[in-house]
Amino acid sequence: MYVCSCFGITEEQVKKHAEDGACTPRQIASASKAGTDCGSCVRQIQTLLGRGACPRRELAEQGKQVLARLKDAA
């Protein structure tokens, strides 16, 4: 099922980006462009990401790169 109609991003792709470390809609947008055009999918992306702890957030706060692999998943 498509989450972002503007760029053809599916729910599976969003989940894959999340597994690879994207914890916020902005990080999903950086990885896939989802949410950067009309913005109507941002709430659905937020729902898919949930409100749980991000396993890589600590690394990001330490200034370490955590989204390097997302370019390959797009």
N, C-alpha and C positions, 0 to 999 in steps of 0.2 A: 504494500500500500504506500502511495506517495505521501510524504510529509510536506515536501516543498514542491509545488507544481511549477514554480518559476524555473527551477533548475533541475527538476526530475530527481530529487533526492528521496530515497525510500526510508521507511522506518528501520529496515535492516541496516542501511548505511549509517544512520544516526546512531543506532545501537553499537555498531562496530567502532565508530569514532569514540563513543563513550567508553568502550572497553579499552581503547588505546590511550585513554587519558583525558579526553575532552569532558570537562565537568560543567560547562556553562553553555548557554546558547551562543554566546560570542565565540567561544572556542569551536563549537560546531560550525559556525559561520566561517571562521578562519580556515577550517579544514575542508568545507564543502560548498560554501556560498549560501547554504540554506539560511533563510531569514534575512538576507541582505537586499532583497528586491522589494516586494510588497509588504513583507513582515507578517503576513497572516499566519504563518506556520510557527512563529516563535513560541506561542503558548503550548502548542503540541510538542515542540522540542523540549520545553521545560517539563512537561508532563512525562515524557520519555526518560529524561534525565533523573527525575525524582528529586527528593530532598535529602537523600542520604549523603553520608560523608564521601567525599571524593578521595580515592586511595592515593592519588598523585598530587593532591593539593599541597601537601607538606613540601614536596619536591619543588613545586612552582614557587612557593613562598621563600624557599632557600635560593631561588634564582637559577635552579637547574632546568634544563630543557626537558619537557615531558611530552611534547607533541610532534617530535621529529618524524615518527612513523606515519602520521596521518596523511602526509602528502602521497604516500604509496596507496593508502586505502581509498582515496577519493575517486 
